[in-house]
Amino acid sequence: MSEDLPIVCTLQPGDLNARAAELLPGLAAQAASRQSIEGGCRLQFVATTDILQTIFKVTDAERQCCRFLRFVVTVEPGGRPISLDITGPVGTSEFLAALIDGA
């Protein structure tokens, strides 16, 4: 479970900075909105095929370096926004805020 994993990114700071556009900071920059939720944050996007592909590409990369994160993608009918909930153990909200706002 994610509660047993440390809240740490395994990327070196230089790698994280170099890859920020293709990781969560870059994805968050494309979000139409962002809100805090219990244990993390929710990003909402205009529903397009391109953004859905980007969400899956970024979550695949992030799950490898931030193993404590949990990702839930919700695709609503009728072209309504796509939501990405990113959560984890206690401290994840602060980690995400620093990661996304620090980009």
N, C-alpha and C positions, 0 to 999 in steps of 0.2 A: 504494500500500500504506500501511497505517497507520503503518509504521515511518518514513515520510517526513514525516508530519504532526506538527506540534508538539503537545505535551501541554498543551493550553490550552482552556479553555471560553470561548467568545466572548460569553457573557452578562456583563453588568456585575454587580458584586457585589450591588447593590440588586435587580436583576431576579432573580438567582439566589435570594436570600433570600426574595423575594416569591413565587417559583414553586416553592420547595423541595418542597412537598407534592405537586406534580404532576410532579416530576422524580425522578431516582434516589434522593435522600434519602427522599422520601415512599414510593417503591416499596420500598426496603430496609426501611422501618419495617413493611411488611406481610408481610415474609418470615418464614417459619417458622424458617429457619436461614440462616446466612451462613458461608461458609468461604473461605479463601484458596486460590487455585489459581495455577498458573504464569502470570504476566503479568496477574493481576487477581483477580477474586472470583466466587464462585458463590452465587447467591441461590436458595433453594428455597421453593416456595409450595404451600399446600394447593390441590389441583386443583379450580378452579371456573371457570366461563365468565367471571365478572366479573374474576377476577384475570388470566386470559389476555388479555382485552380491555385491561385496564390495562397489562399488560406491553407490548403492542404500541403502545399510545398513548404510553407513556413512552419506549420505544426510538425511536419515530419523532421525538419532540421532541429527545431526546438526540443522535441522529445528526446533527442539524442544528447544534447548538452545540458538540458535542464530537466533531468529525469523526474523531479518531484512535481512537475506541472501536470494538470489534468485539463484536457481540451474537449469541449462539447460544441459541435457545430449544429446550428438549427437553421434549416432552410424551410421557410414558410411558403405556402401556396400563394399564387396570384401575384408574384413579383414583389412581395413584401420584403423588407430587409433581411439579410442573412446575419445571424448572430453567432459570435464566437465567445463562449464563456471560458475564461482561463482561471483556474483555481488550484489550490494546493493547501498544505498545512499552514498552521499559524505562522505569520510572517510573510506569506506570499503576497498579500496586498501591498505591503511596503516594498518588497522586492520588485514587483511589477511597476509600481509608481516610479521608483528610482530608475529602472531600466528604460521605461517608455519616456518619462519626462526628461531623463538625462541625455536622450538622443539629440 
